[in-house]
Amino acid sequence: MFVKVLPSKILTALGSTALLLASAGTVLANDNFASCIDQYSQRAAHEGYSAELIDATLGKAKHVERVIKLDKKQPEFTQSFNGYLYGRVNNTRLTKGIDLYREHRKLLSELTVRYGVPGQYIIAFWGLETNYGGYLGKMPIIDSLATLACNPRRSRYFGDELMQALKLMDKFNIPPEQMRGSWAGAMGNTQFMPSAYVNYGVDGDGDGKVDLWNSVPDALTSAANFLNGLGWQPQQPWGREVLLPKDFDYRLAGRKYARSVEQWSKLGLTMSNGKALSDTELQAFLIVPASHTGPAFLLYKNFDIIMKWNRSEFYALSVGHMADRIVGGGDLVHPPAKDAVIKISAIEALQRKLTTKGFDTNGIDGVMGPGTRKAVRNYQASVGLIADGFPDKAVFERLGIKLD
């Protein structure tokens, strides 16, 4: 195991230079990779890592241009909710998920008692992250993190994760050759970043190690611990598909307009089977991810917890839906239509047009985020269209934007 050097010895070796590198923000990205790595090496020494560990990791770190290209790569097209959801929650993945849920039922039941997280969610995360361990990634983690840490775009975040990777190797005695994963530094069956691995990794099989690559019990237990640490609400749902009344005001959609389920019921919302919503004070907000012709969802606190794992609403909806399907739930009553994908450049043009007309999209970035959806809703309402926040062909035509 790598042994930490005493801070007094470090300061003697580095002198006053180490004091200047004590905070996370002082290690800045540098165009010269070798110089940047030298700074991180000094920071690592100051934080107490041995010369042996530093030499075995940072001392051998390589700049990987492919990592920078992947970080900068922007998709040409947006992906529809239909394409995203059914590309992940498909029959093959569902069948395997159901089988694995049954296979690990005993462990999953124990995890529910210990951490409050039902097993179907853990299996759903596992399925979406790596297809149940089918692909864990082959990129050298230290090289990936070092490359990103020495790039100006997100140097602070990846610099901290690089230090956490050293802490991870030190804490769990992980050799450098095992540190492989995604281009962005995520690892193992559950694709934990180093900080999540360090803080939430659990020895689930009792062998004295925390191995998220090779031990399914370790991976599932760590996932439950992570969700618990993020604030998972035991015995509460993630959300549900609902039906909206024909005259529904879609401007009430969005996190800003959360209200009790009882209040939503009074506005005419029902369960997806048409039955009345439960009379409860549980707070929920509404999203309509495709258009008024697709599904609508009431979402609770645990949806926000899922999004702390991955900040994509489509991802969180897919996790929740897959978890429901694993324990016998059916497909959506109103599945999203197979809408044509839209170019990022068209979304950027949409954002510019809306902004010039006084409908603030909170920036022009080609992303259909909450600010853009709100702007679209307000614009639709102003011109007599159904204000669902979805930029369909009618919206683009009204704004004079041609779709290729």
Secondary structure, DSSP 8 states (H G I E B T S, - for coil): ------HHHHHHHHTHHHHHT-SGGGS---SSHHHHHHHHHHHHHHTT--HHHHHHTGGG----HHHHHHHH---SB---HHHHHHHHS-HHHHHHHHHHHHHTHHHHHHHHHHHS--HHHHHHHHHHHHTTTT----EEHHHHHHHHHTSGGGHHHHHHHHHHHHHHHHHHT--GGG-EE-TTS-BTTTTB-HHHHHHH---SSSSS---TTT-HHHHHHHHHHHHHHHT--TT--SEEEEE--TT--GGG-EEEEEEEHHHHHHTT-EETTS-B------EEEEE-SS-TTS-EEEE-HHHHHHHHH---HHHHHHHHHHHHHHTT----SS--------BHHHHHHHHHHHHHTT---SS-SS---HHHHHHHHHHHHHTTS--SS---HHHHHHTT----
